């Protein structure tokens, strides 16, 4: 195989090496590049758009922040438009939501790729591997994986932005999957493909897991006014406890995340046990002990639930037999977290039977994508003390 540098990328997947292509090729669905940056080509009713306008607008702004059409590359911000869009496509591939794959493949197609040097090839390979692992098996990310990003030239600012981008695309994938289910659209299911495997139970043996950053936080003496402003807004948000000064390296991304948390997360005392259950499930599947411990403190229902979750699928199934409302949430969130491409209208029916309206089901399930984003920030940027 011969290294190449050409601008056309016709597939959902991209390669770091390929045979030479005699002419530029078009993406499979070129018009997908011009769809709405968050809801893509889905058609929402005027009532839905009005009811969900606030957080959809915030999510759209997050997309524009993390995946702009043009990026100015500097010494401290080396992630190009190609790097960002190829990462988004890699994450979309992991989750298999076809609309998302079409969109990012179409946007990636006209971008000039990196040169064909050994260094550029190694850098793209490392970025792609990290993105795929954080999306599909987050517990594989450790200090060695972060060091490898540093070795191929990513700055601390880059690594923060990179992890935010991966978390956002996972959030988007789950929002799109829920909307498709609400509209009873057919899902793409390919038998034999692996789904996200639950994190090992051993990670959750400790009662109070303390998270510590593995990268240097922003220093006060170097903080710009924009960074200080977004930090003041993030301080009251419990999900960002301990992460603010680290995430402030990329102030616009932190501001976008702040806004989504404010709109989709219900703080105490209005925080509901239903959403806490979603937090617990997301942290347990993705493997974030600190997020799990935080959710366990918020949980106000049957006190045996956290232990059942720690002990795995069989224990949780036994617990849910006597809790039909929670069982409906568990079944929907587990599938949406593990395999969003397989989530369909049938998986919403148990929630409706428990009294959820379509709008309530949407908000609850979309919050699972937000918690998955936060889980991946914790796993991608630090570890347990």
C-alpha positions as CSV (number, residue, x, y, z in Angstrom):
1,X,0.0,0.0,0.0
2,X,1.2,3.4,-0.8
3,X,0.8,6.5,1.3
4,X,-1.5,9.1,-0.1
5,X,-2.8,12.6,0.1
6,X,-6.0,13.4,-1.7
7,X,-9.1,15.2,-0.7
8,X,-11.9,12.8,-1.6
9,X,-13.2,10.4,1.0
10,X,-16.0,8.3,-0.2
11,X,-16.6,6.0,2.7
12,X,-17.8,6.1,6.3
13,X,-14.4,5.0,7.3
14,X,-11.1,6.6,6.6
15,X,-7.7,5.1,6.3
16,X,-4.3,6.4,7.2
17,X,-2.9,4.6,4.2
18,X,-4.4,3.8,0.9
19,X,-3.7,3.1,-2.8
20,X,-3.5,6.2,-5.0
21,X,-6.9,7.4,-6.3
22,X,-6.9,8.6,-9.9
23,X,-9.6,11.2,-9.3
24,X,-11.5,12.9,-6.5
25,X,-14.5,11.0,-5.3
26,X,-17.7,12.2,-3.7
27,X,-19.1,11.0,-0.3
28,X,-21.9,8.5,-0.4
29,X,-24.5,11.1,0.6
30,X,-23.0,14.6,-0.3
31,X,-26.2,16.5,0.6
32,X,-25.8,15.3,4.3
33,X,-23.1,18.0,4.7
34,X,-25.7,20.7,4.6
35,X,-28.1,19.3,7.1
36,X,-28.8,20.9,10.5
37,X,-25.6,20.6,12.6
38,X,-27.4,18.8,15.4
39,X,-30.7,17.3,14.4
40,X,-29.3,16.6,10.9
41,X,-32.0,15.7,8.3
42,X,-34.7,14.7,10.8
43,X,-38.0,16.6,10.5
44,X,-39.4,17.7,13.8
45,X,-42.9,19.0,14.2
46,X,-43.4,22.7,15.1
47,X,-44.6,21.6,18.5
48,X,-41.4,19.6,19.1
49,X,-39.2,22.3,17.9
50,X,-40.8,24.8,20.2
51,X,-40.8,22.5,23.3
52,X,-37.2,21.5,22.9
53,X,-35.9,24.7,21.4
54,X,-33.6,25.7,24.3
55,X,-31.4,22.6,24.5
56,X,-31.4,21.9,20.8
57,X,-30.1,25.4,20.2
58,X,-27.4,24.9,22.9
59,X,-26.4,21.6,21.3
60,X,-26.3,23.2,17.9
61,X,-23.9,25.9,19.4
62,X,-21.8,23.1,20.9
63,X,-21.5,21.5,17.4
64,X,-20.4,24.9,15.9
65,X,-17.9,25.3,18.6
66,X,-16.3,21.9,18.5
67,X,-16.7,21.2,14.7
68,X,-16.5,24.5,12.9
69,X,-16.1,24.7,9.1
70,X,-12.7,26.5,9.5
71,X,-10.1,26.2,12.2
72,X,-7.0,28.4,12.6
73,X,-4.2,26.1,13.6
74,X,-1.6,27.5,16.1
75,X,1.2,26.2,18.3
76,X,-1.2,25.5,21.2
77,X,-4.3,24.6,19.0
78,X,-3.1,22.1,16.5
79,X,-6.3,20.2,15.7
80,X,-7.3,21.1,12.1
81,X,-10.8,20.8,10.6
82,X,-9.7,17.5,9.1
83,X,-8.6,16.2,12.5
84,X,-11.9,17.2,14.1
85,X,-14.1,15.9,11.4
86,X,-12.2,12.6,11.0
87,X,-12.5,12.1,14.8
88,X,-16.3,12.8,14.6
89,X,-16.6,10.3,11.8
90,X,-14.6,7.7,13.8
91,X,-17.0,8.1,16.8
92,X,-20.1,8.1,14.6
93,X,-18.8,4.8,13.1
94,X,-18.5,3.3,16.6
95,X,-22.1,4.0,17.4
96,X,-23.4,3.1,13.9
97,X,-26.1,5.7,13.6
98,X,-26.3,6.0,9.8
99,X,-27.5,9.7,9.6
100,X,-24.5,10.7,11.8
101,X,-22.0,8.7,9.6
102,X,-23.5,10.3,6.4
103,X,-23.2,13.8,7.9
104,X,-19.6,13.6,9.0
105,X,-18.4,11.7,6.0
106,X,-19.9,14.4,3.7
107,X,-18.3,17.2,5.7
108,X,-15.0,15.4,5.8
109,X,-14.9,14.8,2.0
110,X,-13.7,18.2,0.8
111,X,-11.2,18.7,3.6
112,X,-7.6,18.6,2.6
113,X,-6.0,15.6,4.4
114,X,-2.6,15.7,6.2
115,X,0.6,15.3,4.2
116,X,1.9,11.8,3.6
117,X,4.9,12.0,6.0
118,X,5.6,9.3,8.6
119,X,4.9,11.8,11.4
120,X,1.5,12.8,10.0
121,X,0.5,9.2,9.4
122,X,1.5,8.3,13.0
123,X,-0.4,11.3,14.4
124,X,-3.6,10.5,12.5
125,X,-3.3,6.8,13.5
126,X,-2.9,7.7,17.2
127,X,-5.8,10.2,17.1
128,X,-8.1,7.7,15.5
129,X,-7.2,4.9,17.9
130,X,-7.8,7.1,20.9
131,X,-11.1,8.3,19.6
132,X,-12.3,4.8,18.9
133,X,-11.3,3.5,22.3
134,X,-12.8,6.3,24.3
135,X,-16.1,5.9,22.3
136,X,-16.3,2.1,22.5
137,X,-14.3,1.0,25.5
138,X,-13.6,4.1,27.7
139,X,-11.9,2.2,30.5
140,X,-9.0,1.4,28.1
141,X,-8.0,5.1,28.3
142,X,-5.2,5.7,30.8
143,X,-2.2,7.9,31.4
144,X,-0.3,6.0,28.7
145,X,-2.9,6.7,26.1
146,X,-2.8,10.4,27.1
147,X,1.0,10.4,26.8
148,X,0.8,9.0,23.3
149,X,-1.3,12.0,22.3
150,X,1.3,14.2,23.7
151,X,4.0,12.3,21.9
152,X,2.4,13.0,18.5
153,X,2.1,16.7,19.1
154,X,-1.2,17.4,20.8
155,X,-1.1,20.2,23.4
156,X,-3.0,20.2,26.7
157,X,-5.5,22.5,25.0
158,X,-5.8,20.0,22.1
159,X,-6.4,17.1,24.4
160,X,-9.2,18.9,26.3
161,X,-10.9,19.9,23.0
162,X,-10.4,16.4,21.6
163,X,-12.1,14.7,24.6
164,X,-14.9,17.3,24.5
165,X,-15.5,16.5,20.8
166,X,-15.7,12.8,21.3
167,X,-18.1,13.2,24.2
168,X,-20.3,15.6,22.2
169,X,-20.6,13.2,19.2
170,X,-21.6,10.4,21.5
171,X,-24.3,12.7,23.0
172,X,-25.5,13.6,19.5
173,X,-25.6,9.9,18.4
174,X,-28.0,9.1,21.3
175,X,-30.2,12.1,20.7
176,X,-30.6,11.2,17.0
177,X,-31.3,7.6,18.0
178,X,-34.1,8.6,20.3
179,X,-35.6,11.0,17.8
180,X,-35.6,8.2,15.2
181,X,-37.4,5.9,17.6
182,X,-40.0,8.6,18.5
183,X,-40.8,8.9,14.7
184,X,-40.8,5.1,14.4
185,X,-38.1,5.3,11.7
186,X,-36.4,2.0,10.8
187,X,-33.1,1.3,12.4
188,X,-29.9,0.0,10.8
189,X,-29.0,-3.3,12.5
190,X,-26.1,-5.4,11.3
191,X,-25.9,-8.7,13.2
192,X,-22.6,-9.8,14.6
193,X,-21.3,-6.3,15.4
194,X,-20.0,-5.9,18.9
195,X,-21.9,-3.6,21.3
196,X,-20.3,-1.6,24.2
197,X,-19.4,-4.0,26.9
198,X,-20.1,-3.0,30.5
199,X,-17.1,-2.0,32.6
200,X,-15.6,-4.6,35.0
201,X,-17.4,-4.8,38.4
202,X,-14.1,-4.5,40.2
203,X,-13.9,-0.8,39.3
204,X,-16.8,-0.1,41.6
205,X,-15.7,-1.9,44.7
206,X,-14.7,1.3,46.5
207,X,-17.4,3.3,48.3
208,X,-16.0,6.8,47.6
209,X,-14.0,7.0,44.4
210,X,-12.1,10.3,44.2
211,X,-11.3,11.6,40.7
212,X,-8.1,13.4,40.0
213,X,-6.9,15.1,36.8
214,X,-4.0,13.7,34.9
215,X,-3.3,16.9,33.1
216,X,-2.3,20.4,34.4
217,X,-5.3,22.7,35.1
218,X,-5.4,26.2,33.9
219,X,-3.3,28.5,36.1
220,X,-5.0,31.6,37.4
221,X,-2.2,33.9,36.4
222,X,-2.6,32.8,32.7
223,X,-6.4,32.8,32.7
224,X,-8.1,35.1,30.2
225,X,-11.3,37.0,31.0
226,X,-13.3,34.6,28.9
227,X,-12.0,31.6,30.8
228,X,-12.6,33.2,34.2
229,X,-16.2,34.1,33.2
230,X,-17.0,30.5,32.1
231,X,-15.4,29.2,35.3
232,X,-17.6,31.3,37.4
233,X,-20.6,29.8,35.6
234,X,-19.4,26.2,36.0
235,X,-18.6,26.3,39.7
236,X,-22.2,25.7,40.9
237,X,-22.7,22.7,38.5
238,X,-22.2,19.5,40.5
239,X,-21.4,17.3,37.4
240,X,-18.4,19.5,36.7
241,X,-17.0,19.4,40.3
242,X,-13.2,19.2,40.2
243,X,-13.0,19.5,36.4
244,X,-13.7,23.2,35.8
245,X,-10.1,24.5,35.8
246,X,-9.0,21.7,33.5
247,X,-11.8,22.1,31.0
248,X,-11.3,25.9,31.0
249,X,-8.3,25.4,28.7
250,X,-11.0,25.3,26.0
251,X,-13.4,28.0,27.3
252,X,-15.9,27.9,24.4
253,X,-16.3,24.1,24.7
254,X,-16.8,24.4,28.5
255,X,-19.4,27.2,28.0
256,X,-21.3,24.9,25.6
257,X,-21.2,22.0,28.0
258,X,-22.3,24.3,30.9
259,X,-25.3,25.4,29.0
260,X,-26.4,21.8,28.1
261,X,-26.0,20.7,31.8
262,X,-28.1,23.6,32.9
263,X,-30.9,22.7,30.5
264,X,-30.9,18.9,30.8
265,X,-29.7,18.2,34.3
266,X,-32.1,18.8,37.2
267,X,-30.1,20.0,40.3
268,X,-31.2,19.3,43.9
269,X,-33.8,19.6,45.3
270,X,-35.7,19.1,42.1
271,X,-33.4,16.3,40.9
272,X,-35.5,13.2,40.2
273,X,-34.7,9.6,41.0
274,X,-35.4,8.7,37.4
275,X,-32.6,10.9,36.2
276,X,-30.3,9.6,39.0
277,X,-31.0,6.1,37.8
278,X,-29.9,7.2,34.3
279,X,-26.7,8.6,35.8
280,X,-26.0,5.4,37.7
281,X,-26.6,3.2,34.6
282,X,-24.4,5.4,32.4
283,X,-21.5,5.5,34.9
284,X,-21.7,1.7,35.5
285,X,-21.7,0.8,31.8
286,X,-19.0,3.3,30.8
287,X,-16.8,2.6,33.8
288,X,-16.6,5.9,35.7
289,X,-16.4,5.1,39.5
290,X,-16.4,8.8,40.5
291,X,-19.6,9.5,38.5
292,X,-21.2,6.4,40.0
293,X,-20.3,7.5,43.5
294,X,-21.8,10.9,42.9
295,X,-25.0,9.5,41.5
296,X,-25.3,7.0,44.4
297,X,-25.2,9.9,46.9
298,X,-28.1,11.5,45.0
299,X,-30.2,8.3,44.8
300,X,-33.2,8.5,47.0
301,X,-35.0,5.3,46.1
302,X,-34.5,1.7,47.2
303,X,-31.0,1.7,48.9
304,X,-30.1,-1.7,47.4
305,X,-30.0,-0.4,43.9
306,X,-26.4,0.8,43.8
307,X,-25.1,-2.5,45.1
308,X,-27.2,-4.4,42.5
309,X,-25.7,-2.2,39.8
310,X,-22.2,-2.8,41.2
311,X,-22.7,-6.6,41.1
312,X,-23.7,-6.7,37.4
313,X,-26.5,-7.6,35.0
314,X,-27.9,-10.6,36.9
315,X,-28.2,-8.7,40.2
316,X,-29.8,-5.7,38.5
317,X,-32.3,-7.9,36.7
318,X,-33.4,-9.5,40.0
319,X,-33.7,-6.1,41.6
320,X,-35.8,-4.7,38.8
321,X,-38.5,-7.4,39.0
322,X,-40.1,-5.6,41.9
323,X,-39.6,-2.1,40.3
324,X,-41.5,-1.9,37.0
325,X,-41.0,1.8,36.5
326,X,-37.3,1.6,37.0
327,X,-37.1,-1.6,34.9
328,X,-38.5,0.3,31.9
329,X,-35.9,3.0,32.3
330,X,-33.1,0.4,32.8
331,X,-34.0,-1.5,29.6
332,X,-34.2,1.7,27.5
333,X,-31.0,3.3,28.8
334,X,-28.9,0.1,28.7
335,X,-29.6,-0.4,25.0
336,X,-29.2,3.3,24.1
337,X,-25.9,3.4,25.9
338,X,-24.6,0.1,24.5
339,X,-25.9,0.2,21.0
340,X,-27.7,3.4,19.9
341,X,-28.0,2.2,16.3
342,X,-30.3,-0.6,17.5
343,X,-32.6,1.7,19.5
344,X,-36.2,1.7,18.0
345,X,-39.8,2.6,18.7
346,X,-40.4,-0.7,20.5
347,X,-37.9,0.3,23.2
348,X,-39.9,3.4,24.1
349,X,-43.2,1.4,24.7
350,X,-42.3,0.3,28.2
351,X,-41.7,4.0,29.2
352,X,-45.1,5.0,27.8
353,X,-46.7,2.2,29.7
354,X,-45.2,3.7,32.9
355,X,-46.8,7.0,32.2
356,X,-44.1,8.8,30.3
357,X,-45.1,11.2,27.6
358,X,-42.9,11.3,24.4
359,X,-41.4,14.6,25.5
360,X,-40.5,13.3,28.9
361,X,-39.0,10.1,27.5
362,X,-37.0,12.2,25.1
363,X,-35.5,14.4,27.8
364,X,-34.8,11.5,30.1
365,X,-33.0,9.4,27.4
366,X,-31.1,12.4,25.9
367,X,-29.8,13.0,29.4
368,X,-28.1,9.6,29.2
369,X,-26.1,10.9,26.3
370,X,-25.1,13.9,28.4
371,X,-24.0,11.7,31.3
372,X,-22.0,9.5,28.8
373,X,-20.2,12.7,27.7
374,X,-19.3,13.5,31.3
375,X,-18.2,9.9,32.0
376,X,-15.8,10.1,29.1
377,X,-14.4,13.4,30.2
378,X,-13.6,11.9,33.6
379,X,-12.1,8.8,32.0
380,X,-10.2,10.6,29.3
381,X,-8.7,13.4,31.4
382,X,-7.9,11.7,34.7
383,X,-8.3,8.7,37.0
384,X,-9.1,7.5,40.5
385,X,-7.0,8.6,43.4
